[in-house]
Amino acid sequence: MKKQTFILSGGGTGGHIYPAIAIADELKSRYPDANIVFVGAKDRMEMQKVPQAGYPIEGLWISGLQRKLDPKNLLLPFKVLSSLWKSFLLIKKYKPQAAIGTGGYASAALLKVAGAIGVPTLIQEQNSYPGITNKILSKEAKKICVAYDGLGKYFPQDKILITGNPIREDILKMHATKVDQQKAKAHFGLENAKKVLLVIGGSLGARAINQMIADRQEYFEENEISVLWQCGKFYFETYKSYEEQQVKVLAYIDRMDMAYAAADFIISRAGASSVSELALVGKPTVFIPSPNVAEDHQTKNAEAIVANKAAVLVKEKNIETDFESQFNSLLEDEELCVEMGQNYKALAKPNATKEIVDQIEELIER
């Protein structure tokens, strides 16, 4: 059989990079001898994260349009031409059987060129409201794998497949093996008798969420709630002094499988990867979306889950007035918590990565 070559692009944020890596890992498991190459934007985080995952990556000179007046915007036409030309050269060099994009500026150039010269393309959209890159690419893409219903208003309906978002391997293993909650609490040194609130604002942290948690230590103590608090590396020095027996403050949680298993309640941002992972967890969740993202897509992600009575939404601007009343509704109604968890689990798509790669295989077999 002919050795397969796949070219993938997704970057700028972890929400684009990690789905691409998950897809690459599944391709590698099916085609051990395949040549898998990534294309990213120079100076963005994919240039470090992809090699750490074991794959080669080529960099393009590309960035987005600055929303405010900025001299850097004058370079944009040259960057676009440069990235298109280099994408053409890379496709000619590697001769891929398929090109896969998960969002980001580099994927726009790569998949635009791939589609134009006849390479089958597939895009994977993580959010309930698609980014501009994937909207542009959807016209030429052969297949569009999405995580939410209702994206036919943004993409050609006949190309859409609802597969869900790729999930990290450790979370899939947790879903399969069911980590014991008592063991998970012990892992973090938490008292087993108390309910645990897991706070995850992202690896860098979320200032508003962190300050809200800091201000409510007495509230959590009165309600006999232990707090497992990932405050992010930018904020660890500020909040590490809040550590005590039933408040664990961490810059970053390596064992998210243990953290999810320990939790009785979860506070989280609403990035696409987090929203998809939490469906597998199936615990009562309060989403506090970041308001500082393109097209406010985190709020739209959260609203899609809330519409299924599977989570609670508190907007960051209302965090001071709304959080306690919303959280009290969970504390006071165990049946609501059970129902919410069940509703959320019903939305889970643990086989998303496999289904996406099934679609890639259909492309290369045509």
Phi, psi and omega in degrees: 000141180299136177294130183273148173232130178236139178240128184237150177214132176187128184191188183096317178222161177299330180297337174264325187286310188293325172299321179296319178294319178298318178296317179299319180298319179291321175299318181295324179292329180272329181232078186303333181265004184294149174266114183243121184234139176256152173233129181225183177266130179305143176072009175256169191295338179297335181292342174258316187293322182292311175300325177298331178275356174099017182239147175285152180220140176254139183257139175253149175273091185207149174204174181271171176286127176288134186287337177253168178299123184209131179303336180298334180296337179295335180277346189303314179302323180289323178294319180298313179297318179298315183291323177295316180295316180293324176299318177300315180296321180292320179292321176295324181290312187268339180049061184289150174282336178205152176239133185237130180237137179241016177107159183108159187295324181295322181293332178299311181293312185298310185286332176298314179291316181302313180296323182293331182254016169093009176278127179299134183237145175229135175243148179240119181255120185277331192259163178283343174235111189289152176285164184297326180301308182290330175299317180294316185287340187297334183295325183256347181295145177280324181220147179230111181265126185233168182251350185229152170289162169086012181272005177295341178281350179247331184237158173300122188301323185288351179260350189278135173229127180273103183249337190090179180260143175303140183245143178301144185300321182294328179287322176297320178295320177300317180299322183282324188260343179058078178299133181293131184295320181298317178295321181293319177297318179297326180302325181260005179072033181259145180293129187293331186289336184270150172290148183245129173257118176265127181245118181229107180257013183104162184295331178273334180108167180223112189302311184296319179295315180302315182292324178297317178295317179299321183285346186245028178299318180294320178301314180293322179295317179298327180265011178053051179249124169276147183240121173255107200239106172271103186270346180094150186294332180289338188245359187300316180297328180288322190249358183297337180291348179278354179299131171207189188305318183249018172228110180256117183254121183230141175293320183207140178258113179286320183262076180294334176298317177293320181296315179296320180293324181289332190287143167256329177223154182225136168248130185210154162295177185235040171296155187302316182295317179297315181300318181289318178299317185293338174295323177291328182288315176066043177246154177303125189234136172252114177271131171237087187296148172289130177275358188256041180233159184301135177055020179051041188292336178294320177298318179295322176300313182296318181299327179294327178281317179300325180299336178264014181053043185243000180194173178244143180244127172236118179286144185302323181293342180252015189299323183289326185267333190254337190300308187297319180296320179292319181289325176300324180298330176282316181299325188268355186222091182294324179297321176299317180298316179297314180297318180298316179297318179294318179297321181291317180298329180295340179271353186293145177228078185293342182262020186304312184298316180298319181292324177295316180291329172303319180292324176295320178298321177298323179298315186280347179269352181291000000 
